[in-house]
């Protein structure tokens, strides 16, 4: 069975919970068991927010340091803060341009999501732009852009304009990845 | 859930709190009450969502505080209905008075008290262990390890409660409440019960003489519950044989399962999961001490199971110093303890030395920031008692000196006034309390302060919602089928002679209002200012689009706006020595325009 542990981090208000649940629901859509752990309460007021996501058969909702396949960071400063969760072959997907200091020899996939979000006049889309960037990189995540888009379509079926801008943000991140690649 | 139509054959992602709510609804709970508090807040909002989705006749209520919530739900149980009340652990302190008495009286319909603990603590004043309160109350408690198990335990708790006519404490922790898991919803049982309160004054209104007999009866119930099959400890790896054994409960058991496998100890070290930490099953306690030479107990936060295993020589845990007695039992900690217990070597992953990052702060455009700014200007040498809510973050702004517990800002303000008065001094005291917290427990101390002649200013930060916990309603809200209770009328009813309302986002005028209140408090008595301005992140309100701020070249780089006003949307740029506006987060409240000493902030021409 597919098994993947991820850490998602940012600050309150950036939509970490939304993309964590989106990925968790994508896992369920693919028939995989999933567990997550969320941050609520005072930290959501602009403090550090971290989510743990475990796809596969697990009993604990928390990722242990040294066991995450990847870290998705919506603030450049969060990459050095949470990189100790990564395993030996771990990667970082980060909202930054260029790559933040402190990543060392960890493969890092960055995207200037703040600037792209402002350009798209969608300041709340930073989370999906970074997710789009990571998902476009083959072999990083347990799911594909299509898998996630399908779940988004179901999740936001009653909010067509939000769905439209969310899909655009995901794609914008993916398009940036392709541009970087060539 | 999010409005998605529920297909019962489909596994869906459920947060622990949603899962417990689903469990309550599936098992015929028809009276559910709560007061919001992290990590328990989503339980009742999920009950409401499930009730709506299933079209059920229920009484679901955000009560004014946890004591009231428990009493309302308990009356449901006394009427023969299944009932539940949910709260965070410090809420259980507030509700402990009726709970301890209800334990003696017992229940009719199944009665579950959910008290969510917060080891860490992540979002609480204390790390207290609600299981200790179950011991104090002499009621059984269940300790789930995951959202799925928390849902399963709601059924178990109702059965246990009705089998022994006793309230049952269900104790999840943050890592259960705020974990999400794929769960298959079950069908909803309709128990077809009608309210049927049977009068029995010797029980329901028992006098001390009868209470003694009820206490004896409760002790007999507890002895039987300690032998109740369905809640007995579970051996998770029956193949393992060793002189040593591990006993775990709650999420520590979930961590231990995974870690034992990772360490290659799954087939070696027996792992017992305790479902009901209190009362611990008598035969289990006897057998495990007889069969094993060394026993490790992993539990959060106190040594509740450990203290019931009556052999200090062979039991390792918190009392023996093997497991930390404070803080969360993170998996990396448990890994080290388990490896050590099994005599395995283990090398921990090193963490970054400095934990940097941002501290929580009031949202950009939050009206509380403006209120604190006005308070500091009006009474710069004042003492600022505050309370529990988002506005606790006013401590970053120097506007909060004390935070004790719900409602204490008002009583402490009075206490500070009286202490200085007998020392022959008058100090300005300006207390702050949120609207929901004021209703929760600010009213009795306000009456007390007025009647005792105290002198201080109370600023009620009225953002028309319970913001910190996810925008639950307050009694002042005009909701369909409810009767709104306006705060100003309550304040006047408490005997306060100065009660004025202003909008803190209109900073200049609001400052004058607070000045006036400070003058009144110095000369006359308690003055109340209601700072009325809606919460910006309230999902129940439409987002207002306002033109954002921009900083002109006239900025002198004095940093008053970043250091004293501390709006996260204002960023000091080290290179240009000027402040810039973060357009991703600026809400366009415009308060910084009045805060800037060099008048260098203005609204942008163009709307975003």
Interface residues (C-beta under 8 A of the other chain):
Chain A: X11 X12 X13 X20 X21 X24 X25 X27 X28 X33 X34 X35 X36 X37 X38 X39 X40 X41 X42 X43 X44 X45 X46 X47 X48 X58 X59 X60 X61 X62 X64 X65 X66 X75 X77 X78 X80 X81 X83 X84 X114 X117 X118 X121 X123 X126 X154 X155 X158
Chain B: X2 X3 X4 X11 X12 X13 X15 X38 X39 X41 X122 X123 X145 X146 X175 X178 X179 X180 X181 X182 X251 X254 X255 X257 X258 X259 X330 X331 X332 X335 X348 X349 X350 X351 X352 X355 X356 X357 X358 X359 X360 X361 X362 X363 X390 X392 X393 X468 X469 X470 X537 X568 X583 X584 X585 X608
